[in-house]
Amino acid sequence: MSPPSRRARDATFGPVADLGASTRRYTDPGFAEVAVKVFPGEHHVTQDSHEMLVTVLGSCVSACIRDPYAGVGGMNHFMLPESGNCANSGWDTVSSSMRYGNVAMERLINDILVRGGRRERLEIKVFGGGNVMKASSNIGHRNADFVEDYLAAEGLRIAAADLRGNLARRVHYFPTTGRVMMLELRPLEEIADEVLYKSRLESDPVAGSVELF
């Protein structure tokens, strides 16, 4: 089988090591850092300068957010735009599940703020939302639309973004420096975590009916 077509890039589009992480926390020899894998429906916040956050995105979206002065930052990973219980009056209605973008964004931002972050200093980078399986619902692009609309509604500026398209992505984020390194992957490659998460959601119904891929 021929090797996958991919682009390796960071904020300045430099090369990145190709990792094959399958555990939540591990030592990455390529970066000589502790890597923390962020799975679908989760988020992680840290003030450890030696932690690198890693996730693989298909139709999901991750926000990488930090306060550079407080030295705190984190990443989330969500699969659905917003809870069907969201009130039209705002984004602050929460669900019990991090599957939803509104919940994932609120919890990530709040966890940064309680560790000394300030809203006006937040540096925000967003990734993912690929239409990796070309489903009619186009959930990936809807996730991308959601995160842009959410941040605009909250008055929070996006510093960098790589959204939509039809490729999966692997993202490496260094919260204390803000550096992001990203690999674009073939559709269906290395998105097993999302597929597993999708199967769990199918047995745990969400608000409304949605085709996840």
Secondary structure, DSSP 8 states (H G I E B T S, - for coil): -------EEETT----------SSEEEETTTTEEEEE--TTEEEEE--TTEEEEEEESS-EEEEEEETTTTEEEEEEBSBS--TT--TT-S----S-TTBHHHHHHHHHHHHHTTT--GGG-EEEEEE---TT--TT-HHHHHHHHHHHHHHHTT--EEEEEE-SS-EEEEEEETTTTEEEEEEE-TTTT-HHHHHHHHHHHTS--SS-----
